Amino acid sequence: MQKIQMLNLERQYASLREEIDKAIENVLEKQHFILGPEVAALESEVASYCQVGHAVGVASGTDALLLALKAAGVGPGDEVIVPAFTFVATADTVSLLGATPVFADIDPVTYTMDVNGLEALVGPATKAIIAVHLYGQAADIFAIAKFARAHNLVFIGDTAQALGAKYAGDAVCSFGDFGCLSFFPSKNLGAYGDGGMIVTKNAEHAAYLRMARAHGSAKKYKSEFLGWNSRLDEIQAAILRVKLPHLNQWNEQRRERAALYHQVLRDIDEVVLPETVEGRTHVFHQYTIRVPNRDAVQAELRQLGVETAVHYPIPLHLQPMYEHLGYKKGRLPEAEKAAGEVLSLPIYPHLLPEEIHYVGDALKQIMAKPEMRTKVILAQVS
């Protein structure tokens, strides 16, 4: 029986071993480990890649969200609109600042924020909105930006899964007041540990963020406001600098593998395939399908040697930590339905075509069973 990993980073490392080892060795030789020349160079290169003027390296994608919210002036008593279907960091960073997340439902096709329901979520305390570009495809940026302008809201883009994606021809991370990136190892551009970055076109915001990541200090031992210790280290920056020039090619390879999945899986009526919306590029951080009896399908794929993942099994408004906000099951139906049906299949640039065919054959075998033949019905958001 073949074993198909959800992600195989060993193959990526093997293709870049000499460059990466040399980059790490150079940092060790210089003995400059925090906020040194590698971080500065990476910030410049990422800012250029994202079509913005400034980039600020931080310790994680979660810290990128937290510091962007702080720079936006979010604090106790404020509210921030976030999608209910995403990783918890999008919401818990709001809560850590004493503000309250207000959860929006999602479009069932793109899994991103349903823009049609936003007006009902605005109140006098609403300060910002976070658009998550989930699985590698942009949210409806123009509509969200228009909404944010109309209500004088700070627009933050959570681009942790969509670095390299485009919307109307421009880099997704270039939209909004802040763009938040994650370099978690599994991301399309991943470090060998935690790391993150905030991109912005605003020089004052960038200056604030550089101080905020270092205890509110522009000058050592002189703290002008309450900040954090959140700094991207030199070794991670050096590794990311080796990888960044390959990112566009890797994203294209992800799209090629997604296209092969489409071809292999298109005749399985019970499986809903991911769609790419016109005017947007999808970088397929995840290749996420929808299936009936998801947990049973996942278990049978595991028995056949196929590793999969569920991103995400509990929508944020139903997380135990947010029980006090009073959301009940059924309040955000599309987020809840997606949480019960989504299944991410293995996808990465070095995934082999024969491995995709194996996954497809395994899924066909499972879905051919009578007990699995229940179609997923999507209610289109108008």
Buried (B, 14 or more C-beta within 10 A) or exposed (E): EEEBBBBBBEBBBEEBEEBBEEBBEBBEEEEEBEBBBBBBEBBEBBBEBBBBEBBBBBBBBBBBBBBBBBBBEBEEEBBBBBBBBBBBBBBBBBBBBEBBBBBBBBBBBBBBBBBBBBEEBBEEEBBBBBBBBBBBBBBBBBBBBEBBEEBEBBBBBBBBBBBBBBBEEEBBBBBBBBBBBBBBBBBBBBBBBBBBBBBBBBEEBBBBBBBBBBBBBEEEEEBEEEBBEBBBBBBBBBBBBBBBEBBEEBBBBBBBBBEBBBEBBEEBEBBBBBEBBEEBBBBBBBBBBBBBBBEBBBEBBEEBBBBBBBBBEBBBBBBEEBEEBEBEEEBBBBBBBBBBBBBBBBBBBBBEEEBBBBBBBBBBEBBEEEEBEEEBEBEEBE
